[in-house]
Amino acid sequence: MSENTLHLTMSVSKSLTSALAGVLVAQGRIDPAAAVPAYVRELRGTSFDGCTVQHLLDMRAGTKWSEDYGNFPESDAFVYEQVMGWRPRQTAGLAADMYAYMAGLTENARPHGGPFNYQSILTDVLGWVLERCGGQPFAELFSREVWSRLGAEHDAQITIDSAGCAITDGGICTTLRDLARFGQLYLDGGGGIVPPGWAGRVTAADRELVEAFAVTPEAALYPGALYHDLWWVISPERGIFAALGIYGQMLLVHRTANAVVAKFSTQLEPIDLHSDYLQISAAIALCDALAAERSPSRSFPVSVNKRPDDPPEERG
């Protein structure tokens, strides 16, 4: 790779997608409190009845869907990757495309608005909402409202399925430098592209979101952490939050230290909480060291727990 090489960001794409959502909310095209089927009529009578746009953004939808990378081929994620074209079609009765697949989800495992439950499918539903409200395919909307205004050195790319449905949950590809530029938007309060209120609210203290997140293995590693607007908020108090993708992709924003860290990886396992923990801790320590060098009189305490002796339970 070089500074000119595009790399798949995996689920870092979710945080990129959130930026476009914030733009459309500020334009009055989307109400986060509105029900998803109000914008996508094909989802009426499905599991998304009663699910709000904010539930999608905070991963609190009750839709029955399994993202278990250790349970292929039974996992819904395995079936979905066949529908989107990331795997050869081998399961019988597959939906024709992602739109049909999403509209075919009719069961709920829990009420909407309950505990945090990470499901990539929710960001693709959000992408469908953005297309309907923005009146263009996702790639054109994202280019017009975000990427073309970023000062990026290179075009980004996004994978689409056979029907042209954008894989907003993990299909965006960028260069490393341009990904860091995107993180700079959130460091700079939106940079005149992402609405300041939207960029700023990521780290707003929210007891309900902290309690919703407490059911996850990550909560034991990062006390007080939460998930909001498709960002992993490591420390709301210090303004530390990250976009994370499987196989080790990371974009970390550290507002207290005024720093951004971007990283691409090709790790062996899709999810490795210990490896992720060490890399996030290293990124935070690097930011703190840079901040301390700039301001020797200030103290920058470590903001994450000591690594536990026993490995935490892996997230599905």
C-alpha positions in Angstrom: 0.0 0.0 0.0 0.9 3.7 -0.4 -0.7 7.0 0.5 -2.7 6.7 -2.7 -4.1 3.2 -2.1 -7.8 2.8 -1.3 -8.7 0.4 1.5 -12.0 -1.0 2.6 -13.0 0.7 5.8 -15.5 -2.0 6.8 -17.8 -0.7 9.6 -15.9 2.6 9.8 -18.4 3.2 6.9 -21.1 3.5 9.5 -19.7 6.6 11.0 -19.2 8.1 7.5 -22.8 7.4 6.8 -23.8 9.1 10.1 -22.3 12.4 8.8 -24.6 12.4 5.8 -27.5 11.7 8.1 -26.6 14.7 10.2 -26.5 16.9 7.1 -30.0 15.8 6.0 -31.3 16.2 9.5 -30.0 19.8 9.5 -31.7 20.4 6.2 -35.0 19.3 7.6 -35.3 16.3 5.4 -35.1 13.7 8.2 -36.5 13.7 11.7 -34.5 11.3 13.9 -37.6 10.6 16.0 -39.7 9.6 13.0 -40.5 6.0 12.3 -38.4 4.4 9.5 -41.4 3.3 7.4 -42.5 6.9 7.2 -39.6 7.4 4.8 -39.4 3.9 3.2 -42.9 2.6 2.5 -41.6 -0.8 1.5 -40.8 -1.3 5.2 -44.3 -0.9 6.4 -45.6 -4.1 7.9 -42.0 -5.4 8.6 -39.9 -5.6 11.7 -39.2 -1.9 11.3 -42.7 -0.8 12.3 -42.2 1.4 15.4 -38.4 1.7 14.8 -37.2 5.3 14.6 -34.3 6.6 12.6 -32.5 7.3 16.0 -32.9 3.6 16.9 -30.9 2.8 13.7 -28.2 5.4 14.6 -27.8 4.0 18.1 -28.1 0.3 17.3 -31.2 -0.1 19.5 -33.6 -1.6 17.0 -35.4 -4.8 18.0 -35.2 -6.5 14.6 -34.3 -10.2 14.8 -30.9 -10.5 13.0 -27.7 -12.2 14.0 -24.3 -10.8 13.3 -22.2 -13.7 14.6 -19.0 -14.1 12.8 -18.2 -17.2 14.7 -21.4 -19.0 13.6 -21.2 -19.2 9.8 -23.0 -20.4 7.8 -26.0 -20.1 10.2 -25.5 -16.4 10.9 -27.7 -13.9 9.2 -24.6 -11.9 8.3 -23.4 -14.9 6.2 -26.7 -15.0 4.3 -26.7 -11.2 3.9 -23.2 -11.2 2.4 -24.4 -13.6 -0.3 -27.3 -11.2 -1.1 -25.0 -8.2 -1.4 -22.5 -10.1 -3.5 -19.6 -10.4 -1.1 -19.9 -14.2 -1.1 -21.0 -16.7 -3.8 -24.7 -17.4 -3.7 -25.1 -20.9 -2.2 -28.1 -20.6 0.3 -31.4 -21.5 -1.2 -34.2 -18.9 -1.5 -32.0 -15.8 -1.3 -33.6 -12.4 -1.8 -32.9 -10.9 -5.2 -31.1 -7.9 -3.7 -30.5 -5.9 -0.5 -33.7 -3.9 -0.8 -35.8 -7.0 -1.0 -33.8 -8.6 1.8 -34.4 -5.7 4.2 -38.1 -5.6 3.3 -38.3 -9.3 4.1 -37.3 -8.9 7.7 -40.5 -9.3 9.6 -39.6 -10.6 13.1 -38.5 -8.8 16.2 -36.4 -10.2 19.0 -37.1 -7.4 21.4 -38.9 -4.0 21.5 -37.3 -1.2 19.6 -35.4 1.3 21.8 -34.1 -1.4 24.2 -30.5 -2.4 24.9 -27.7 -1.8 22.4 -27.5 -4.6 19.9 -24.9 -4.3 17.1 -26.5 -5.2 13.7 -24.9 -4.0 10.5 -28.2 -4.4 8.6 -29.5 -1.3 10.5 -27.0 1.0 8.8 -28.1 -0.3 5.3 -31.7 0.5 6.3 -30.5 4.0 7.3 -28.8 4.3 3.9 -32.1 3.5 2.2 -33.8 6.2 4.3 -31.1 8.7 3.3 -31.6 7.9 -0.4 -35.3 8.4 -0.2 -35.0 11.7 1.8 -32.1 13.0 -0.3 -33.6 12.0 -3.6 -30.4 10.5 -5.0 -28.3 7.3 -4.7 -26.2 7.2 -1.6 -22.9 7.7 -3.5 -24.1 10.9 -5.2 -25.5 12.2 -1.9 -22.4 11.5 0.1 -20.2 13.0 -2.6 -22.3 16.2 -2.9 -22.8 16.8 0.8 -19.6 15.5 2.4 -16.7 14.0 0.3 -16.5 16.7 -2.4 -16.3 19.4 0.4 -13.7 17.6 2.5 -10.6 18.6 0.6 -9.9 14.9 0.0 -6.9 14.0 -2.2 -8.7 11.0 -3.8 -12.2 9.9 -4.8 -13.8 7.4 -2.3 -15.6 4.3 -3.5 -18.5 2.3 -2.2 -19.6 -1.2 -3.1 -23.1 -1.7 -4.3 -25.2 -4.8 -5.0 -26.9 -5.9 -8.2 -29.8 -3.4 -7.7 -27.5 -0.5 -7.0 -28.1 -0.6 -3.2 -25.1 0.9 -1.4 -23.5 -1.1 1.3 -23.4 1.7 3.8 -22.7 -0.6 6.7 -19.2 -1.5 5.5 -18.6 -0.8 1.9 -16.9 2.6 1.7 -13.2 2.6 0.6 -10.8 5.5 1.2 -7.2 6.3 1.5 -5.7 6.5 5.0 -5.0 10.3 4.7 -8.5 11.1 3.5 -10.0 9.0 6.3 -8.0 11.1 8.8 -9.3 14.2 7.1 -12.8 13.0 7.8 -12.0 12.5 11.4 -10.7 16.1 11.5 -14.2 17.3 10.6 -15.4 15.9 14.0 -12.4 17.3 15.8 -13.2 20.7 14.3 -16.8 20.7 15.3 -18.0 19.7 11.9 -15.6 21.7 9.8 -18.4 23.6 8.1 -19.6 20.3 6.5 -21.1 18.2 9.3 -23.6 20.4 11.3 -21.9 21.6 14.5 -24.8 20.3 16.6 -24.5 16.9 15.0 -20.8 16.6 15.4 -20.9 17.9 19.0 -23.6 15.7 20.2 -21.7 12.4 19.7 -20.0 12.8 23.1 -23.0 14.3 25.0 -23.6 12.6 28.3 -26.6 10.3 28.1 -27.3 8.0 30.9 -29.9 6.0 28.9 -27.3 5.2 26.2 -24.7 4.3 28.8 -27.2 1.9 30.4 -28.2 0.5 27.0 -24.5 -0.1 26.2 -23.8 -1.8 29.6 -24.9 -5.2 28.3 -21.8 -5.4 26.0 -18.4 -6.9 26.7 -16.9 -3.6 25.7 -18.6 -1.8 28.6 -16.3 -3.7 31.0 -13.2 -2.3 29.2 -14.4 1.3 28.9 -16.5 2.4 31.9 -19.1 5.0 31.0 -18.8 4.3 27.3 -21.7 4.3 25.0 -22.7 4.0 21.3 -24.3 7.0 19.6 -24.9 8.1 16.0 -22.9 5.2 14.7 -19.8 6.0 16.8 -18.2 4.1 19.7 -17.8 6.7 22.4 -14.9 5.5 24.6 -14.9 8.5 27.0 -17.7 11.1 26.7 -15.9 13.2 29.4 -12.7 13.5 27.5 -14.3 13.6 24.0 -12.7 10.3 22.8 -14.7 8.4 20.3 -14.0 6.0 17.4 -15.2 4.5 14.2 -14.3 0.8 14.2 -14.4 -1.9 11.6 -13.8 -5.6 11.6 -10.3 -6.9 10.8 -8.8 -3.9 12.6 -10.0 -0.7 10.9 -10.0 2.4 13.2 -10.6 6.1 13.2 -10.2 7.6 16.6 -11.0 11.2 17.5 -9.5 12.6 20.8 -10.9 16.1 21.4 -9.1 16.7 24.6 -5.7 16.1 23.0 -6.8 17.7 19.7 -5.8 14.7 17.7 -7.0 12.1 15.2 -5.6 8.6 14.6 -6.5 6.6 11.5 -5.5 3.0 10.9 -6.1 0.3 8.3 -5.4 -3.4 9.1 -5.9 -6.9 7.7 -6.0 -8.9 10.9 -6.6 -12.6 10.9 -9.9 -12.5 12.9 -12.9 -10.2 12.2 -13.3 -9.4 15.9 -10.6 -9.6 18.5 -11.6 -7.5 21.6 -8.1 -7.8 23.2 -6.3 -6.7 20.1 -8.8 -3.9 19.6 -8.4 -2.8 23.2 -4.7 -2.7 23.0 -4.7 -0.7 19.7 -7.3 1.8 21.0 -5.3 2.2 24.2 -2.2 2.8 22.2 -3.9 5.4 20.1 -5.2 7.2 23.1 -1.7 7.0 24.8 -0.2 8.5 21.6 -2.7 11.3 21.6 -2.1 12.0 25.3 1.7 12.0 24.8 1.4 14.5 21.9 -0.9 16.7 24.0 1.4 16.6 26.9 4.3 17.6 24.7 2.4 20.6 23.5 1.3 21.5 27.0 3.8 20.2 29.6 1.9 21.7 32.5 -1.3 19.8 31.8 -2.0 16.3 33.0 -3.5 13.7 30.6 -4.5 10.6 32.6 -5.0 7.3 31.0 -8.7 7.0 30.2 -9.3 3.3 29.8 -9.2 0.4 32.3 -6.2 -1.7 33.0 -6.3 -4.7 30.7 -8.3 -7.5 32.5 -6.5 -10.7 33.3 -9.2 -12.8 31.7 -10.3 -12.3 28.1 -13.7 -10.7 27.8 -16.5 -12.6 26.0 -16.2 -12.0 22.3 -19.0 -9.9 20.7 -21.0 -11.6 18.1 
